[in-house]
């Protein structure tokens, strides 16, 4: 037999999985899985029996619903023993798993605050494929197998994720993780608005920027994959991004959002990240940035763009150990304004400064004024109509 089919499979953890209260400080978490259909083909029983290796030629998981319940402080917690909490354990004497092809189709992941809470805090809809993926395990004396993060190798293809806000989706043509090579990469990644330019803000109900982002490729070099799995901390020596296209559109015909909402600076976003992160350097090349705006009663949109964008950032971290040594985040950038005039800037952010202070300097070469005539024409029509 080399084929397995499961229908209407439901995995529910037993109540005693959470252990006894008071033994550990970490909040409990548990997963429920609803699996309408699972098909596995091409299982090598020979390799499993004699080498404790699970080889699968093809796997299809359709309509799976994963619910991750996160307990709050004071709730019962699960006893973890000597096994790191973020490692994957299996009650099988497995040494490795190799999957040639796996398709997760029409699946979703929900994060829920507690088991009594009916509505999910966040829900992601996702499709993706795993290609030639390998997991190696340590075999413990207890008969359990524990994932070896230092040997992890995964390749994802055709990733599609609908974000919880329902206004954006993420697509990635290919993504890979290789712990032996200390590398994580993405090819042809994009952030896609799910509504057209003029309908986006109307659907949301207030004025905002509609953002669109495309990246040709992005590579993390010197990435500590084992640290990411074991400690939920991401560290890498460098992130290189090439071929980035970033577009902003604002429809000012839609009313402003009511109430006062202070703007957040980049260092505040970095400080508020729940996960610990450290990237020593980020290098962006071959970028293109477009900002387009439609004024309240203008006939046409006004647009400016920057081509040949290059950026260097250093010391991107929220880990206290590194911030005590160096608290600043320097940024340098250069581009061509409207494709004609050289433009450069330098910034220095103070990460720990609660007032979010920064220094800034920029320079632009001499410019032909006719470059901004289209912008001035659009704005002047708006001004004349208002007058």
DODOGU-866749 format. One line per field, with one value per residue (C-alpha): residue in three letters; residue number from 0; y negated, x, z negated. Coordinates in steps of 0.25 Angstrom, whole numbers, padded with zeros to 4 digits. Example, Ala and Ser with C-alpha at 12.3 -4.5 7.8 and 13.67 -1.06 7.14 Angstrom:
REM DODOGU-866749
resn c(ALA  SER)
resi c(0  1)
y c(0018  0004)
x c(0049  0055)
z c(-0031  -0029)
//
This chain:
REM DODOGU-866749
resn c(UNK  UNK  UNK  UNK  UNK  UNK  UNK  UNK  UNK  UNK  UNK  UNK  UNK  UNK  UNK  UNK  UNK  UNK  UNK  UNK  UNK  UNK  UNK  UNK  UNK  UNK  UNK  UNK  UNK  UNK  UNK  UNK  UNK  UNK  UNK  UNK  UNK  UNK  UNK  UNK  UNK  UNK  UNK  UNK  UNK  UNK  UNK  UNK  UNK  UNK  UNK  UNK  UNK  UNK  UNK  UNK  UNK  UNK  UNK  UNK  UNK  UNK  UNK  UNK  UNK  UNK  UNK  UNK  UNK  UNK  UNK  UNK  UNK  UNK  UNK  UNK  UNK  UNK  UNK  UNK  UNK  UNK  UNK  UNK  UNK  UNK  UNK  UNK  UNK  UNK  UNK  UNK  UNK  UNK  UNK  UNK  UNK  UNK  UNK  UNK  UNK  UNK  UNK  UNK  UNK  UNK  UNK  UNK  UNK  UNK  UNK  UNK  UNK  UNK  UNK  UNK  UNK  UNK  UNK  UNK  UNK  UNK  UNK  UNK  UNK  UNK  UNK  UNK  UNK  UNK  UNK  UNK  UNK  UNK  UNK  UNK  UNK  UNK  UNK  UNK  UNK  UNK  UNK  UNK  UNK  UNK  UNK  UNK  UNK  UNK  UNK  UNK  UNK  UNK  UNK  UNK  UNK  UNK  UNK  UNK  UNK  UNK  UNK  UNK  UNK  UNK  UNK  UNK  UNK  UNK  UNK  UNK  UNK  UNK  UNK  UNK  UNK  UNK  UNK  UNK  UNK  UNK  UNK  UNK  UNK  UNK  UNK  UNK  UNK  UNK  UNK  UNK  UNK  UNK  UNK  UNK  UNK  UNK  UNK  UNK  UNK  UNK  UNK  UNK  UNK  UNK  UNK  UNK  UNK  UNK  UNK  UNK  UNK  UNK  UNK  UNK  UNK  UNK  UNK  UNK  UNK  UNK  UNK  UNK  UNK  UNK  UNK  UNK  UNK  UNK  UNK  UNK  UNK  UNK  UNK  UNK  UNK  UNK  UNK  UNK  UNK  UNK  UNK  UNK  UNK  UNK  UNK  UNK  UNK  UNK  UNK  UNK  UNK  UNK  UNK  UNK  UNK  UNK  UNK  UNK  UNK  UNK  UNK  UNK  UNK  UNK  UNK  UNK  UNK  UNK  UNK  UNK  UNK  UNK  UNK  UNK  UNK  UNK  UNK  UNK  UNK  UNK  UNK  UNK  UNK  UNK  UNK  UNK  UNK  UNK  UNK  UNK  UNK  UNK  UNK  UNK  UNK  UNK  UNK  UNK  UNK  UNK  UNK  UNK  UNK  UNK  UNK  UNK  UNK  UNK  UNK  UNK  UNK  UNK  UNK  UNK  UNK  UNK  UNK  UNK  UNK  UNK  UNK  UNK  UNK  UNK  UNK  UNK  UNK  UNK  UNK  UNK  UNK  UNK  UNK  UNK  UNK  UNK  UNK  UNK  UNK  UNK  UNK  UNK  UNK  UNK  UNK  UNK  UNK  UNK  UNK  UNK  UNK  UNK  UNK  UNK  UNK  UNK  UNK  UNK  UNK  UNK  UNK  UNK  UNK  UNK  UNK  UNK  UNK  UNK  UNK  UNK  UNK  UNK  UNK  UNK  UNK  UNK  UNK  UNK  UNK  UNK  UNK  UNK  UNK  UNK  UNK)
resi c(0  1  2  3  4  5  6  7  8  9  10  11  12  13  14  15  16  17  18  19  20  21  22  23  24  25  26  27  28  29  30  31  32  33  34  35  36  37  38  39  40  41  42  43  44  45  46  47  48  49  50  51  52  53  54  55  56  57  58  59  60  61  62  63  64  65  66  67  68  69  70  71  72  73  74  75  76  77  78  79  80  81  82  83  84  85  86  87  88  89  90  91  92  93  94  95  96  97  98  99  100  101  102  103  104  105  106  107  108  109  110  111  112  113  114  115  116  117  118  119  120  121  122  123  124  125  126  127  128  129  130  131  132  133  134  135  136  137  138  139  140  141  142  143  144  145  146  147  148  149  150  151  152  153  154  155  156  157  158  159  160  161  162  163  164  165  166  167  168  169  170  171  172  173  174  175  176  177  178  179  180  181  182  183  184  185  186  187  188  189  190  191  192  193  194  195  196  197  198  199  200  201  202  203  204  205  206  207  208  209  210  211  212  213  214  215  216  217  218  219  220  221  222  223  224  225  226  227  228  229  230  231  232  233  234  235  236  237  238  239  240  241  242  243  244  245  246  247  248  249  250  251  252  253  254  255  256  257  258  259  260  261  262  263  264  265  266  267  268  269  270  271  272  273  274  275  276  277  278  279  280  281  282  283  284  285  286  287  288  289  290  291  292  293  294  295  296  297  298  299  300  301  302  303  304  305  306  307  308  309  310  311  312  313  314  315  316  317  318  319  320  321  322  323  324  325  326  327  328  329  330  331  332  333  334  335  336  337  338  339  340  341  342  343  344  345  346  347  348  349  350  351  352  353  354  355  356  357  358  359  360  361  362  363  364  365  366  367  368  369  370  371  372  373  374  375  376  377  378  379  380  381  382  383  384  385  386)
y c(0000  -0014  -0022  -0029  -0037  -0043  -0050  -0059  -0058  -0066  -0067  -0072  -0072  -0066  -0075  -0069  -0074  -0087  -0080  -0085  -0100  -0107  -0098  -0107  -0121  -0121  -0122  -0110  -0109  -0097  -0095  -0089  -0084  -0081  -0074  -0071  -0064  -0058  -0050  -0044  -0036  -0029  -0026  -0017  -0007  -0001  -0013  -0015  -0001  0000  -0014  -0021  -0031  -0036  -0038  -0044  -0046  -0055  -0060  -0069  -0076  -0083  -0092  -0090  -0099  -0102  -0108  -0113  -0116  -0125  -0124  -0136  -0138  -0130  -0119  -0105  -0102  -0090  -0083  -0084  -0076  -0078  -0080  -0094  -0100  -0104  -0090  -0080  -0067  -0054  -0041  -0033  -0028  -0036  -0041  -0049  -0053  -0056  -0062  -0063  -0071  -0076  -0085  -0093  -0097  -0107  -0106  -0116  -0119  -0126  -0131  -0131  -0138  -0127  -0114  -0121  -0132  -0130  -0140  -0139  -0150  -0148  -0139  -0136  -0129  -0123  -0114  -0109  -0097  -0090  -0085  -0076  -0079  -0072  -0071  -0064  -0059  -0055  -0042  -0043  -0032  -0034  -0029  -0043  -0050  -0065  -0074  -0078  -0093  -0093  -0084  -0090  -0091  -0096  -0101  -0108  -0111  -0119  -0125  -0133  -0139  -0147  -0156  -0158  -0172  -0167  -0179  -0173  -0159  -0154  -0146  -0139  -0131  -0124  -0125  -0116  -0113  -0106  -0105  -0099  -0110  -0121  -0126  -0131  -0136  -0140  -0142  -0151  -0155  -0165  -0172  -0174  -0183  -0175  -0187  -0197  -0211  -0219  -0208  -0204  -0216  -0216  -0202  -0205  -0217  -0227  -0234  -0226  -0222  -0210  -0203  -0193  -0186  -0177  -0171  -0164  -0156  -0157  -0149  -0148  -0145  -0139  -0136  -0128  -0118  -0110  -0122  -0126  -0112  -0110  -0124  -0132  -0142  -0145  -0150  -0151  -0158  -0165  -0166  -0169  -0174  -0176  -0181  -0188  -0195  -0203  -0210  -0219  -0225  -0234  -0238  -0251  -0251  -0241  -0248  -0248  -0238  -0244  -0246  -0249  -0238  -0242  -0238  -0226  -0227  -0215  -0213  -0212  -0201  -0194  -0195  -0190  -0177  -0165  -0157  -0160  -0164  -0168  -0170  -0176  -0183  -0185  -0188  -0192  -0194  -0196  -0202  -0211  -0219  -0225  -0234  -0238  -0247  -0251  -0264  -0267  -0273  -0272  -0267  -0258  -0252  -0258  -0248  -0248  -0237  -0233  -0224  -0216  -0216  -0211  -0210  -0205  -0203  -0198  -0193  -0189  -0183  -0183  -0173  -0181  -0174  -0180  -0194  -0196  -0195  -0204  -0211  -0218  -0214  -0221  -0222  -0227  -0227  -0232  -0233  -0241  -0250  -0249  -0241  -0253  -0260  -0253  -0253  -0248  -0248  -0243  -0240  -0235  -0230  -0228  -0214  -0216  -0230  -0231  -0244  -0238  -0249  -0248  -0256  -0258  -0264  -0264  -0269  -0271  -0275  -0287  -0283  -0287  -0293  -0287  -0274  -0277  -0285  -0273  -0273  -0288  -0287  -0277  -0285  -0299  -0293  -0289  -0302  -0310  -0302  -0304  -0319)
x c(0000  0006  -0007  -0015  -0028  -0034  -0048  -0054  -0042  -0043  -0032  -0036  -0025  -0029  -0032  -0020  -0010  -0009  -0003  -0006  -0006  0006  0017  0022  0022  0019  0004  -0002  -0005  -0012  -0016  -0029  -0030  -0041  -0037  -0048  -0038  -0024  -0018  -0004  0002  0015  0019  0032  0029  0042  0050  0041  0042  0057  0063  0052  0051  0037  0037  0025  0024  0011  0002  -0011  -0018  -0031  -0039  -0031  -0035  -0025  -0029  -0018  -0023  -0014  -0016  -0015  -0007  -0012  -0018  -0013  0000  0005  0017  0029  0040  0054  0048  0049  0035  0036  0041  0032  0031  0025  0022  0029  0043  0045  0059  0055  0043  0044  0033  0034  0021  0011  -0001  -0008  -0021  -0032  -0027  -0028  -0021  -0028  -0022  -0032  -0030  -0036  -0044  -0057  -0055  -0064  -0058  -0044  -0034  -0027  -0030  -0021  -0026  -0015  -0011  0003  0012  0024  0034  0046  0045  0053  0052  0062  0059  0067  0061  0059  0060  0045  0042  0039  0045  0049  0052  0066  0066  0080  0077  0064  0061  0048  0044  0030  0024  0012  0009  -0004  -0009  -0021  -0018  -0027  -0031  -0037  -0032  -0018  -0013  0001  0007  0020  0025  0036  0041  0052  0058  0072  0078  0091  0093  0088  0079  0065  0060  0048  0046  0034  0027  0016  0006  -0007  -0019  -0032  -0040  -0037  -0031  -0044  -0052  -0041  -0043  -0058  -0059  -0051  -0059  -0048  -0037  -0024  -0012  -0015  -0001  0004  0018  0025  0039  0047  0056  0060  0071  0074  0089  0095  0081  0080  0069  0071  0070  0057  0051  0056  0055  0045  0057  0061  0075  0082  0095  0089  0076  0078  0066  0066  0055  0046  0033  0025  0013  0004  -0010  -0018  -0033  -0036  -0050  -0052  -0054  -0043  -0044  -0050  -0042  -0028  -0018  -0003  0006  0016  0031  0039  0046  0032  0028  0042  0040  0026  0029  0026  0037  0051  0059  0073  0077  0091  0089  0079  0083  0072  0075  0068  0056  0044  0034  0022  0012  -0001  -0012  -0026  -0030  -0045  -0050  -0038  -0040  -0027  -0018  -0004  0007  0022  0032  0046  0054  0067  0065  0076  0076  0085  0080  0088  0086  0071  0068  0059  0067  0072  0086  0089  0082  0091  0103  0097  0084  0084  0078  0085  0079  0085  0077  0079  0070  0066  0054  0044  0055  0063  0069  0079  0073  0080  0077  0082  0075  0078  0067  0069  0062  0060  0056  0042  0040  0044  0055  0063  0073  0071  0079  0076  0081  0075  0082  0077  0064  0056  0044  0035  0037  0026  0017  0007  0006  0004  -0006  -0015  -0013  -0016  -0029  -0033  -0029  -0037  -0050  -0049  -0047)
z c(0000  0004  0004  -0008  -0007  -0019  -0019  -0030  -0039  -0052  -0062  -0076  -0087  -0100  -0112  -0120  -0109  -0117  -0129  -0143  -0147  -0153  -0148  -0137  -0134  -0119  -0114  -0108  -0093  -0086  -0071  -0066  -0051  -0042  -0030  -0019  -0010  -0011  0001  0000  0011  0013  -0001  -0002  -0013  -0010  -0014  -0026  -0032  -0030  -0030  -0039  -0027  -0022  -0007  0000  0015  0015  0004  0005  -0007  -0003  -0011  -0024  -0036  -0046  -0059  -0068  -0082  -0091  -0106  -0115  -0127  -0139  -0130  -0131  -0123  -0116  -0122  -0113  -0120  -0114  -0100  -0094  -0093  -0078  -0073  -0066  -0073  -0067  -0075  -0064  -0063  -0050  -0046  -0034  -0025  -0010  -0002  0013  0015  0005  0009  -0002  0005  0000  -0015  -0026  -0039  -0051  -0063  -0075  -0089  -0097  -0095  -0100  -0090  -0077  -0068  -0063  -0065  -0052  -0040  -0028  -0016  -0008  0003  0005  0010  0004  0014  0010  -0005  -0015  -0031  -0039  -0054  -0066  -0072  -0087  -0097  -0099  -0085  -0081  -0069  -0070  -0059  -0056  -0052  -0047  -0036  -0032  -0017  -0011  0003  0005  0018  0022  0009  0008  -0006  -0008  -0020  -0032  -0028  -0015  -0007  -0003  0001  0002  0014  0015  0027  0019  0005  -0001  -0015  -0016  -0030  -0025  -0015  -0026  -0015  -0013  0001  0008  0023  0029  0017  0016  0007  0015  0012  0013  0018  0030  0028  0026  0019  0008  -0001  0001  -0003  -0015  -0019  -0020  -0013  -0013  -0004  0005  0006  0016  0015  0024  0021  0032  0022  0007  0000  -0014  -0016  -0029  -0034  -0047  -0044  -0057  -0066  -0059  -0061  -0075  -0081  -0072  -0069  -0055  -0052  -0039  -0034  -0022  -0014  0001  0009  0024  0033  0024  0029  0019  0022  0014  0018  0009  0013  0006  0010  -0002  -0015  -0026  -0037  -0049  -0062  -0064  -0060  -0062  -0052  -0055  -0052  -0047  -0060  -0067  -0058  -0061  -0076  -0076  -0068  -0077  -0071  -0073  -0061  -0056  -0042  -0042  -0028  -0017  -0003  0007  0022  0035  0028  0033  0024  0029  0022  0028  0023  0027  0021  0016  0029  0038  0052  0053  0043  0039  0040  0036  0036  0033  0041  0039  0024  0016  0000  -0011  -0025  -0037  -0051  -0049  -0063  -0075  -0083  -0096  -0096  -0083  -0085  -0098  -0089  -0077  -0078  -0064  -0051  -0039  -0026  -0013  0001  0015  0027  0039  0037  0049  0056  0058  0046  0036  0022  0009  -0006  -0019  -0032  -0046  -0055  -0070  -0072  -0087  -0087  -0092  -0085  -0072  -0069  -0056  -0048  -0033  -0021  -0006  0007  0021  0033  0042  0049  0061  0055  0067  0060  0049  0059  0059  0044  0043  0054  0046  0033  0040  0046  0032  0026  0037  0035  0020  0022)
//
